[in-house]
Amino acid sequence: MLKKFASIVYGVGAYLSFYGAYFYLMAFTANVAPHSVSGTPSLPPLLAALVDVALIILFGLQHAIMARPGFKSWWTQFVPPHLERSTFLWFGSGLIIAIVQFWQPIAGDLWNITGTGMIALYAVSLLGYLMIPVTSFLTDHFELLGLRQVFEYVVERPRSKPEFKERALYKKVRHPMMLGWLTAFWATPHMTAGHFLFAGLMTLYVLAGVYFEERDLVRVHGQAYRDYQARVPKLLPFGGLRGAQQLPLKAKADAARSHS
């Protein structure tokens, strides 16, 4: 009973830590946090850029390594399998907070839009941020954030297998959550050199993450996911119709059955 209670506390804590880091990052990119992406520089530009690059690399490596199936197989020798995802979230949230806390702003405006344009860009950025939790509910929000695994352990239910779901935004792009992140980072009325570096580095992280994630999804879901790749664009909702037209009719039917 004590282990189950501790698992609940650990899992719920990880869930809340994600949302704490999420809102902190939102304030960071909107320049309303005490430490903001376009704040006052305190280091020379080159040294600031080196610190910033190191922070993003550390964040990217954590996600790239801990999300891989091979690492998970090794890692769960030391961490209970039902807490593996929660542990991933604790590390990831901590690194997001570290980025916000230790980010070194770099001066130099690429653009600085005021008035109606400023409001519009903040609205687009907010929309990007909102896409992230919304799209998580289109697949399995609680599995993604570790709570389902904890619940199944507590009630002693066999662990559910991942399902391939295609609904709503996932019919337009294969990675709407990543599109949300990119929209949130780039849609800013005040783009400084430091913010540009942050958005550029995070874009590289997203592209690399999508590459490895798709490789894992093909391994798990096989032909169903390959058919999905042929029909639906990766990040931008363009070109999907051409992919659907080129897909053989039999593959379309098989894909439709796999998603029903």
CYANA upper distance limits for C-alpha pairs under 8 A (distance plus 0.5 A):
  1 MET  CA      5 PHE  CA      6.74
  2 LEU  CA      6 ALA  CA      6.58
  3 LYS  CA      7 SER  CA      6.57
  4 LYS  CA      8 ILE  CA      6.77
  4 LYS  CA    153 TYR  CA      8.08
  4 LYS  CA    154 VAL  CA      6.01
  5 PHE  CA      9 VAL  CA      6.84
  6 ALA  CA     10 TYR  CA      6.55
  7 SER  CA     11 GLY  CA      6.40
  7 SER  CA     83 LEU  CA      7.73
  7 SER  CA    150 VAL  CA      6.96
  7 SER  CA    154 VAL  CA      8.47
  8 ILE  CA     12 VAL  CA      6.42
  8 ILE  CA    150 VAL  CA      6.92
  8 ILE  CA    151 PHE  CA      8.22
  8 ILE  CA    154 VAL  CA      8.40
  9 VAL  CA     13 GLY  CA      6.35
 10 TYR  CA     14 ALA  CA      6.69
 10 TYR  CA     83 LEU  CA      8.39
 10 TYR  CA     86 SER  CA      7.83
 11 GLY  CA     15 TYR  CA      6.75
 11 GLY  CA     83 LEU  CA      7.41
 11 GLY  CA     86 SER  CA      5.99
 11 GLY  CA    146 GLY  CA      6.90
 11 GLY  CA    147 LEU  CA      6.45
 11 GLY  CA    150 VAL  CA      6.92
 12 VAL  CA     16 LEU  CA      6.67
 12 VAL  CA    147 LEU  CA      7.39
 13 GLY  CA     17 SER  CA      6.46
 14 ALA  CA     18 PHE  CA      6.76
 14 ALA  CA     86 SER  CA      5.87
 14 ALA  CA     87 THR  CA      7.71
 14 ALA  CA     89 LEU  CA      6.29
 14 ALA  CA     90 TRP  CA      5.87
 14 ALA  CA    145 LEU  CA      8.34
 14 ALA  CA    146 GLY  CA      8.31
 15 TYR  CA     19 TYR  CA      7.26
 15 TYR  CA     86 SER  CA      7.75
 15 TYR  CA     89 LEU  CA      7.85
 15 TYR  CA    145 LEU  CA      6.42
 15 TYR  CA    146 GLY  CA      7.59
 15 TYR  CA    147 LEU  CA      7.80
 16 LEU  CA     20 GLY  CA      6.59
 17 SER  CA     21 ALA  CA      6.60
 17 SER  CA     89 LEU  CA      8.07
 17 SER  CA     90 TRP  CA      7.24
 17 SER  CA     93 SER  CA      6.60
 18 PHE  CA     22 TYR  CA      6.45
 18 PHE  CA     89 LEU  CA      6.86
 18 PHE  CA     90 TRP  CA      7.92
 18 PHE  CA     92 GLY  CA      8.35
 18 PHE  CA     93 SER  CA      5.86
 19 TYR  CA     23 PHE  CA      6.62
 20 GLY  CA     24 TYR  CA      6.64
 20 GLY  CA     93 SER  CA      8.45
 21 ALA  CA     25 LEU  CA      6.51
 21 ALA  CA     93 SER  CA      5.93
 21 ALA  CA     94 GLY  CA      8.11
 21 ALA  CA     96 ILE  CA      6.64
 21 ALA  CA     97 ILE  CA      6.45
 22 TYR  CA     26 MET  CA      6.76
 22 TYR  CA     93 SER  CA      8.43
 23 PHE  CA     27 ALA  CA      6.75
 24 TYR  CA     28 PHE  CA      6.63
 24 TYR  CA     33 ALA  CA      7.74
 24 TYR  CA     97 ILE  CA      7.84
 24 TYR  CA    100 VAL  CA      8.14
 25 LEU  CA     29 THR  CA      6.76
 25 LEU  CA     96 ILE  CA      7.63
 25 LEU  CA     97 ILE  CA      8.09
 25 LEU  CA    100 VAL  CA      7.21
 26 MET  CA     30 ALA  CA      6.68
 26 MET  CA    129 TYR  CA      8.03
 27 ALA  CA     31 ASN  CA      6.51
 27 ALA  CA     32 VAL  CA      5.63
 27 ALA  CA     33 ALA  CA      5.46
 27 ALA  CA     36 SER  CA      7.90
 28 PHE  CA     32 VAL  CA      6.79
 28 PHE  CA     33 ALA  CA      5.58
 28 PHE  CA     34 PRO  CA      8.42
 28 PHE  CA     35 HIS  CA      6.99
 28 PHE  CA     36 SER  CA      4.92
 28 PHE  CA     37 VAL  CA      6.24
 28 PHE  CA    100 VAL  CA      6.93
 29 THR  CA     36 SER  CA      6.88
 29 THR  CA     37 VAL  CA      6.10
 29 THR  CA     38 SER  CA      8.35
 29 THR  CA    185 PHE  CA      7.40
 29 THR  CA    195 HIS  CA      8.26
 30 ALA  CA     36 SER  CA      8.00
 30 ALA  CA     37 VAL  CA      8.44
 30 ALA  CA    122 TYR  CA      8.19
 30 ALA  CA    188 THR  CA      8.01
 31 ASN  CA     35 HIS  CA      8.33
 31 ASN  CA     36 SER  CA      5.27
 31 ASN  CA     37 VAL  CA      6.82
 31 ASN  CA     38 SER  CA      6.90
 31 ASN  CA     39 GLY  CA      7.71
 32 VAL  CA     36 SER  CA      7.13
 35 HIS  CA     39 GLY  CA      7.30
 35 HIS  CA    100 VAL  CA      6.76
 35 HIS  CA    101 GLN  CA      6.57
 35 HIS  CA    103 TRP  CA      8.12
 36 SER  CA    100 VAL  CA      7.49
 36 SER  CA    103 TRP  CA      8.38
 36 SER  CA    105 PRO  CA      8.20
 37 VAL  CA    100 VAL  CA      8.14
 37 VAL  CA    103 TRP  CA      7.45
 37 VAL  CA    104 GLN  CA      8.14
 37 VAL  CA    105 PRO  CA      6.31
 37 VAL  CA    194 GLY  CA      7.04
 37 VAL  CA    195 HIS  CA      6.14
 37 VAL  CA    198 PHE  CA      8.30
 38 SER  CA    105 PRO  CA      5.97
 38 SER  CA    106 ILE  CA      7.61
 38 SER  CA    107 ALA  CA      8.05
 38 SER  CA    191 MET  CA      8.34
 38 SER  CA    192 THR  CA      6.66
 38 SER  CA    194 GLY  CA      6.78
 38 SER  CA    195 HIS  CA      6.59
 39 GLY  CA    105 PRO  CA      6.09
 40 THR  CA    105 PRO  CA      6.76
 40 THR  CA    106 ILE  CA      8.28
 40 THR  CA    107 ALA  CA      8.05
 41 PRO  CA    104 GLN  CA      6.97
 41 PRO  CA    105 PRO  CA      5.37
 41 PRO  CA    106 ILE  CA      6.10
 41 PRO  CA    107 ALA  CA      6.94
 42 SER  CA    104 GLN  CA      7.57
 42 SER  CA    105 PRO  CA      7.97
 43 LEU  CA     47 LEU  CA      6.86
 43 LEU  CA     48 ALA  CA      5.98
 43 LEU  CA    104 GLN  CA      7.54
 44 PRO  CA     48 ALA  CA      6.50
 45 PRO  CA     49 ALA  CA      6.52
 45 PRO  CA    106 ILE  CA      6.29
 45 PRO  CA    107 ALA  CA      8.23
 46 LEU  CA     50 LEU  CA      6.82
 47 LEU  CA     51 VAL  CA      6.89
 48 ALA  CA     52 ASP  CA      6.71
 48 ALA  CA    104 GLN  CA      5.64
 48 ALA  CA    105 PRO  CA      7.46
 48 ALA  CA    106 ILE  CA      7.33
 49 ALA  CA     53 VAL  CA      6.50
 49 ALA  CA    104 GLN  CA      7.79
 49 ALA  CA    106 ILE  CA      8.06
 49 ALA  CA    194 GLY  CA      8.34
 49 ALA  CA    197 LEU  CA      8.38
 50 LEU  CA     54 ALA  CA      6.64
 51 VAL  CA     55 LEU  CA      6.83
 51 VAL  CA    103 TRP  CA      7.82
 51 VAL  CA    104 GLN  CA      7.45
 52 ASP  CA     56 ILE  CA      6.93
 52 ASP  CA     99 ILE  CA      8.27
 52 ASP  CA    103 TRP  CA      6.25
 52 ASP  CA    104 GLN  CA      6.76
 52 ASP  CA    198 PHE  CA      8.17
 53 VAL  CA     57 ILE  CA      6.58
 53 VAL  CA    201 LEU  CA      7.99
 54 ALA  CA     58 LEU  CA      6.62
 55 LEU  CA     59 PHE  CA      6.83
 55 LEU  CA     98 ALA  CA      8.16
 55 LEU  CA     99 ILE  CA      6.38
 55 LEU  CA    103 TRP  CA      8.18
 56 ILE  CA     60 GLY  CA      6.48
 56 ILE  CA     99 ILE  CA      7.78
 56 ILE  CA    201 LEU  CA      7.38
 56 ILE  CA    202 MET  CA      7.80
 57 ILE  CA     61 LEU  CA      6.47
 58 LEU  CA     62 GLN  CA      6.75
 58 LEU  CA     95 LEU  CA      8.31
 59 PHE  CA     63 HIS  CA      6.97
 59 PHE  CA     92 GLY  CA      7.57
 59 PHE  CA     95 LEU  CA      6.39
 59 PHE  CA     96 ILE  CA      7.83
 60 GLY  CA     64 ALA  CA      6.45
 60 GLY  CA    205 TYR  CA      6.54
 61 LEU  CA     65 ILE  CA      6.33
 62 GLN  CA     66 MET  CA      6.33
 62 GLN  CA     91 PHE  CA      8.15
 62 GLN  CA     92 GLY  CA      7.65
 63 HIS  CA     67 ALA  CA      6.26
 63 HIS  CA     88 PHE  CA      8.50
 63 HIS  CA     92 GLY  CA      7.65
 63 HIS  CA    209 GLY  CA      8.49
 64 ALA  CA     68 ARG  CA      7.21
 64 ALA  CA    209 GLY  CA      7.17
 64 ALA  CA    212 PHE  CA      8.38
 65 ILE  CA     71 PHE  CA      7.10
 66 MET  CA     71 PHE  CA      6.49
 66 MET  CA     72 LYS  CA      7.09
 66 MET  CA     88 PHE  CA      7.23
 67 ALA  CA     71 PHE  CA      7.82
 67 ALA  CA     72 LYS  CA      7.58
 67 ALA  CA     88 PHE  CA      8.43
 68 ARG  CA     72 LYS  CA      6.82
 68 ARG  CA    216 ASP  CA      8.40
 69 PRO  CA     73 SER  CA      6.72
 69 PRO  CA    216 ASP  CA      8.38
 70 GLY  CA     74 TRP  CA      7.04
 71 PHE  CA     75 TRP  CA      6.29
 72 LYS  CA     76 THR  CA      6.41
 72 LYS  CA     84 GLU  CA      8.05
 73 SER  CA     77 GLN  CA      7.72
 74 TRP  CA     78 PHE  CA      8.42
 75 TRP  CA     79 VAL  CA      6.67
 75 TRP  CA     84 GLU  CA      8.32
 76 THR  CA     80 PRO  CA      6.15
 76 THR  CA     81 PRO  CA      5.86
 76 THR  CA     84 GLU  CA      7.21
 79 VAL  CA     83 LEU  CA      7.12
 79 VAL  CA     84 GLU  CA      6.70
 80 PRO  CA     84 GLU  CA      6.89
 82 HIS  CA    146 GLY  CA      8.30
 82 HIS  CA    149 GLN  CA      5.41
 82 HIS  CA    150 VAL  CA      5.98
 82 HIS  CA    153 TYR  CA      7.00
 83 LEU  CA     87 THR  CA      6.53
 83 LEU  CA    146 GLY  CA      7.68
 83 LEU  CA    149 GLN  CA      7.68
 83 LEU  CA    150 VAL  CA      7.22
 84 GLU  CA     88 PHE  CA      6.80
 84 GLU  CA    146 GLY  CA      8.37
 85 ARG  CA     89 LEU  CA      6.82
 85 ARG  CA    144 LEU  CA      8.05
 85 ARG  CA    145 LEU  CA      7.33
 85 ARG  CA    146 GLY  CA      5.50
 86 SER  CA     90 TRP  CA      6.77
 86 SER  CA    145 LEU  CA      7.27
 86 SER  CA    146 GLY  CA      5.49
 86 SER  CA    147 LEU  CA      8.21
 87 THR  CA     91 PHE  CA      6.85
 88 PHE  CA     92 GLY  CA      6.59
 89 LEU  CA     93 SER  CA      6.29
 89 LEU  CA    145 LEU  CA      7.70
 90 TRP  CA     94 GLY  CA      6.60
 91 PHE  CA     95 LEU  CA      6.77
 92 GLY  CA     96 ILE  CA      6.78
 93 SER  CA     97 ILE  CA      6.78
 94 GLY  CA     98 ALA  CA      6.69
 95 LEU  CA     99 ILE  CA      6.67
 96 ILE  CA    100 VAL  CA      6.89
 97 ILE  CA    101 GLN  CA      6.54
 98 ALA  CA    102 PHE  CA      6.33
 98 ALA  CA    103 TRP  CA      8.37
 99 ILE  CA    103 TRP  CA      5.88
104 GLN  CA    194 GLY  CA      8.13
105 PRO  CA    194 GLY  CA      5.63
105 PRO  CA    195 HIS  CA      8.15
106 ILE  CA    192 THR  CA      7.55
106 ILE  CA    193 ALA  CA      6.08
106 ILE  CA    194 GLY  CA      4.83
106 ILE  CA    195 HIS  CA      8.35
107 ALA  CA    192 THR  CA      6.68
107 ALA  CA    193 ALA  CA      6.41
107 ALA  CA    194 GLY  CA      7.12
108 GLY  CA    192 THR  CA      5.82
108 GLY  CA    193 ALA  CA      5.76
108 GLY  CA    194 GLY  CA      8.41
109 ASP  CA    190 HIS  CA      7.77
109 ASP  CA    191 MET  CA      6.42
109 ASP  CA    192 THR  CA      4.83
109 ASP  CA    193 ALA  CA      6.75
110 LEU  CA    190 HIS  CA      8.27
110 LEU  CA    191 MET  CA      5.91
110 LEU  CA    192 THR  CA      6.10
110 LEU  CA    193 ALA  CA      7.22
111 TRP  CA    189 PRO  CA      7.63
111 TRP  CA    190 HIS  CA      6.29
111 TRP  CA    191 MET  CA      5.79
111 TRP  CA    192 THR  CA      7.66
112 ASN  CA    189 PRO  CA      6.06
112 ASN  CA    190 HIS  CA      4.81
112 ASN  CA    191 MET  CA      6.84
113 ILE  CA    117 GLY  CA      6.60
113 ILE  CA    118 MET  CA      5.92
113 ILE  CA    189 PRO  CA      5.35
113 ILE  CA    190 HIS  CA      6.75
114 THR  CA    118 MET  CA      5.26
114 THR  CA    119 ILE  CA      8.34
114 THR  CA    189 PRO  CA      7.49
115 GLY  CA    119 ILE  CA      7.20
116 THR  CA    120 ALA  CA      6.67
117 GLY  CA    121 LEU  CA      6.66
117 GLY  CA    189 PRO  CA      7.71
118 MET  CA    122 TYR  CA      6.74
118 MET  CA    188 THR  CA      8.12
118 MET  CA    189 PRO  CA      5.45
119 ILE  CA    123 ALA  CA      6.64
120 ALA  CA    124 VAL  CA      6.77
121 LEU  CA    125 SER  CA      6.65
121 LEU  CA    187 ALA  CA      5.88
121 LEU  CA    188 THR  CA      6.01
121 LEU  CA    189 PRO  CA      6.27
122 TYR  CA    126 LEU  CA      6.60
122 TYR  CA    187 ALA  CA      7.32
122 TYR  CA    188 THR  CA      6.64
122 TYR  CA    189 PRO  CA      7.47
123 ALA  CA    127 LEU  CA      6.63
124 VAL  CA    128 GLY  CA      6.77
124 VAL  CA    183 THR  CA      7.68
124 VAL  CA    184 ALA  CA      7.68
124 VAL  CA    187 ALA  CA      6.69
125 SER  CA    129 TYR  CA      6.88
125 SER  CA    183 THR  CA      6.37
125 SER  CA    184 ALA  CA      4.54
125 SER  CA    185 PHE  CA      7.44
125 SER  CA    186 TRP  CA      8.00
125 SER  CA    187 ALA  CA      5.55
125 SER  CA    188 THR  CA      7.28
126 LEU  CA    130 LEU  CA      6.64
126 LEU  CA    184 ALA  CA      6.93
127 LEU  CA    131 MET  CA      6.72
127 LEU  CA    180 GLY  CA      8.04
127 LEU  CA    183 THR  CA      8.46
127 LEU  CA    184 ALA  CA      7.83
128 GLY  CA    132 ILE  CA      7.58
128 GLY  CA    179 LEU  CA      7.88
128 GLY  CA    180 GLY  CA      4.53
128 GLY  CA    181 TRP  CA      6.57
128 GLY  CA    182 LEU  CA      7.90
128 GLY  CA    183 THR  CA      5.48
128 GLY  CA    184 ALA  CA      5.09
129 TYR  CA    133 PRO  CA      8.32
129 TYR  CA    180 GLY  CA      6.34
129 TYR  CA    181 TRP  CA      6.89
129 TYR  CA    183 THR  CA      8.28
129 TYR  CA    184 ALA  CA      6.04
130 LEU  CA    134 VAL  CA      6.82
130 LEU  CA    180 GLY  CA      7.96
131 MET  CA    135 THR  CA      6.26
131 MET  CA    176 PRO  CA      7.76
131 MET  CA    177 MET  CA      6.70
131 MET  CA    180 GLY  CA      5.74
132 ILE  CA    136 SER  CA      6.80
132 ILE  CA    176 PRO  CA      8.21
132 ILE  CA    177 MET  CA      5.33
132 ILE  CA    178 MET  CA      8.18
132 ILE  CA    180 GLY  CA      6.30
132 ILE  CA    181 TRP  CA      7.63
133 PRO  CA    137 PHE  CA      7.15
133 PRO  CA    141 HIS  CA      8.16
133 PRO  CA    177 MET  CA      8.48
134 VAL  CA    138 LEU  CA      7.45
135 THR  CA    139 THR  CA      7.55
135 THR  CA    169 LEU  CA      7.78
135 THR  CA    176 PRO  CA      7.25
135 THR  CA    177 MET  CA      6.52
136 SER  CA    140 ASP  CA      6.59
136 SER  CA    141 HIS  CA      5.17
136 SER  CA    144 LEU  CA      7.88
136 SER  CA    177 MET  CA      7.82
137 PHE  CA    141 HIS  CA      5.14
138 LEU  CA    165 LYS  CA      8.41
138 LEU  CA    167 ARG  CA      7.22
138 LEU  CA    168 ALA  CA      7.97
139 THR  CA    165 LYS  CA      6.70
140 ASP  CA    144 LEU  CA      6.63
141 HIS  CA    145 LEU  CA      6.80
142 PHE  CA    146 GLY  CA      6.44
142 PHE  CA    147 LEU  CA      5.56
142 PHE  CA    148 ARG  CA      5.70
143 GLU  CA    147 LEU  CA      6.49
143 GLU  CA    148 ARG  CA      5.33
143 GLU  CA    149 GLN  CA      6.94
146 GLY  CA    150 VAL  CA      7.20
147 LEU  CA    151 PHE  CA      6.61
148 ARG  CA    152 GLU  CA      6.62
149 GLN  CA    153 TYR  CA      6.79
149 GLN  CA    159 ARG  CA      7.51
150 VAL  CA    154 VAL  CA      6.68
151 PHE  CA    155 VAL  CA      6.74
152 GLU  CA    156 GLU  CA      6.16
152 GLU  CA    157 ARG  CA      5.27
152 GLU  CA    158 PRO  CA      7.16
152 GLU  CA    159 ARG  CA      6.78
153 TYR  CA    157 ARG  CA      6.80
153 TYR  CA    158 PRO  CA      8.39
153 TYR  CA    159 ARG  CA      8.37
164 PHE  CA    221 HIS  CA      7.61
164 PHE  CA    225 TYR  CA      8.47
164 PHE  CA    258 SER  CA      8.34
164 PHE  CA    259 HIS  CA      7.29
165 LYS  CA    259 HIS  CA      6.46
166 GLU  CA    170 TYR  CA      5.92
166 GLU  CA    171 LYS  CA      6.56
166 GLU  CA    259 HIS  CA      6.74
167 ARG  CA    171 LYS  CA      6.22
168 ALA  CA    172 LYS  CA      8.02
169 LEU  CA    173 VAL  CA      6.95
169 LEU  CA    176 PRO  CA      6.91
170 TYR  CA    174 ARG  CA      5.91
170 TYR  CA    175 HIS  CA      7.48
170 TYR  CA    176 PRO  CA      7.02
171 LYS  CA    232 VAL  CA      7.11
172 LYS  CA    232 VAL  CA      6.70
172 LYS  CA    233 PRO  CA      7.45
172 LYS  CA    237 PRO  CA      5.96
172 LYS  CA    240 GLY  CA      7.82
173 VAL  CA    232 VAL  CA      6.22
173 VAL  CA    233 PRO  CA      5.57
173 VAL  CA    234 LYS  CA      5.91
173 VAL  CA    235 LEU  CA      5.95
173 VAL  CA    236 LEU  CA      6.79
173 VAL  CA    237 PRO  CA      6.04
174 ARG  CA    229 GLN  CA      8.01
174 ARG  CA    232 VAL  CA      6.75
174 ARG  CA    233 PRO  CA      6.70
174 ARG  CA    234 LYS  CA      5.38
174 ARG  CA    235 LEU  CA      6.88
175 HIS  CA    179 LEU  CA      6.89
175 HIS  CA    210 VAL  CA      8.26
175 HIS  CA    234 LYS  CA      6.66
175 HIS  CA    235 LEU  CA      6.20
176 PRO  CA    180 GLY  CA      6.59
176 PRO  CA    235 LEU  CA      7.23
177 MET  CA    181 TRP  CA      7.01
178 MET  CA    182 LEU  CA      6.82
178 MET  CA    206 VAL  CA      7.07
178 MET  CA    235 LEU  CA      7.92
179 LEU  CA    183 THR  CA      6.58
179 LEU  CA    235 LEU  CA      6.39
179 LEU  CA    236 LEU  CA      7.98
180 GLY  CA    184 ALA  CA      6.59
181 TRP  CA    185 PHE  CA      6.73
182 LEU  CA    186 TRP  CA      6.62
182 LEU  CA    199 ALA  CA      8.10
182 LEU  CA    202 MET  CA      8.34
182 LEU  CA    203 THR  CA      7.05
183 THR  CA    187 ALA  CA      6.25
184 ALA  CA    188 THR  CA      8.40
185 PHE  CA    199 ALA  CA      5.98
186 TRP  CA    196 PHE  CA      8.45
186 TRP  CA    199 ALA  CA      6.62
191 MET  CA    195 HIS  CA      6.29
191 MET  CA    196 PHE  CA      6.78
192 THR  CA    196 PHE  CA      6.58
193 ALA  CA    197 LEU  CA      6.68
194 GLY  CA    198 PHE  CA      6.76
195 HIS  CA    199 ALA  CA      6.57
196 PHE  CA    200 GLY  CA      6.42
197 LEU  CA    201 LEU  CA      6.53
198 PHE  CA    202 MET  CA      6.59
199 ALA  CA    203 THR  CA      6.53
200 GLY  CA    204 LEU  CA      6.92
201 LEU  CA    205 TYR  CA      6.81
202 MET  CA    206 VAL  CA      6.61
203 THR  CA    207 LEU  CA      6.71
204 LEU  CA    208 ALA  CA      6.65
205 TYR  CA    209 GLY  CA      6.43
206 VAL  CA    210 VAL  CA      6.51
207 LEU  CA    211 TYR  CA      6.80
208 ALA  CA    212 PHE  CA      7.01
209 GLY  CA    213 GLU  CA      6.46
210 VAL  CA    214 GLU  CA      6.45
211 TYR  CA    215 ARG  CA      6.91
212 PHE  CA    216 ASP  CA      6.87
213 GLU  CA    217 LEU  CA      6.64
214 GLU  CA    218 VAL  CA      6.62
215 ARG  CA    219 ARG  CA      6.89
216 ASP  CA    220 VAL  CA      6.78
217 LEU  CA    221 HIS  CA      6.32
217 LEU  CA    222 GLY  CA      7.99
217 LEU  CA    225 TYR  CA      7.37
218 VAL  CA    222 GLY  CA      5.27
218 VAL  CA    223 GLN  CA      7.76
218 VAL  CA    225 TYR  CA      6.19
218 VAL  CA    226 ARG  CA      7.06
221 HIS  CA    225 TYR  CA      6.18
222 GLY  CA    226 ARG  CA      7.07
223 GLN  CA    227 ASP  CA      6.56
224 ALA  CA    228 TYR  CA      6.83
224 ALA  CA    254 ASP  CA      7.90
224 ALA  CA    255 ALA  CA      5.92
224 ALA  CA    258 SER  CA      6.92
225 TYR  CA    229 GLN  CA      6.65
226 ARG  CA    230 ALA  CA      6.86
227 ASP  CA    231 ARG  CA      6.92
227 ASP  CA    247 LEU  CA      8.04
227 ASP  CA    251 ALA  CA      6.99
227 ASP  CA    252 LYS  CA      7.62
227 ASP  CA    255 ALA  CA      6.60
228 TYR  CA    232 VAL  CA      6.46
228 TYR  CA    255 ALA  CA      7.58
229 GLN  CA    233 PRO  CA      7.48
229 GLN  CA    234 LYS  CA      7.89
230 ALA  CA    243 GLY  CA      5.80
230 ALA  CA    244 ALA  CA      7.26
230 ALA  CA    247 LEU  CA      7.04
231 ARG  CA    240 GLY  CA      6.18
231 ARG  CA    241 LEU  CA      7.71
231 ARG  CA    242 ARG  CA      8.30
231 ARG  CA    243 GLY  CA      5.08
231 ARG  CA    244 ALA  CA      4.92
231 ARG  CA    247 LEU  CA      7.46
232 VAL  CA    237 PRO  CA      8.50
232 VAL  CA    239 GLY  CA      8.30
232 VAL  CA    240 GLY  CA      5.30
232 VAL  CA    241 LEU  CA      8.42
232 VAL  CA    243 GLY  CA      7.30
232 VAL  CA    244 ALA  CA      7.93
233 PRO  CA    237 PRO  CA      6.50
233 PRO  CA    238 PHE  CA      6.94
233 PRO  CA    239 GLY  CA      6.82
233 PRO  CA    240 GLY  CA      5.78
239 GLY  CA    243 GLY  CA      7.11
240 GLY  CA    244 ALA  CA      6.75
241 LEU  CA    245 GLN  CA      6.74
242 ARG  CA    246 GLN  CA      6.79
243 GLY  CA    247 LEU  CA      6.79
247 LEU  CA    251 ALA  CA      7.08
247 LEU  CA    252 LYS  CA      6.98
248 PRO  CA    252 LYS  CA      6.81
249 LEU  CA    253 ALA  CA      6.75
250 LYS  CA    254 ASP  CA      6.67
251 ALA  CA    255 ALA  CA      6.49
252 LYS  CA    256 ALA  CA      6.58
253 ALA  CA    257 ARG  CA      6.75
254 ASP  CA    258 SER  CA      6.75
255 ALA  CA    259 HIS  CA      6.85
256 ALA  CA    260 SER  CA      6.73
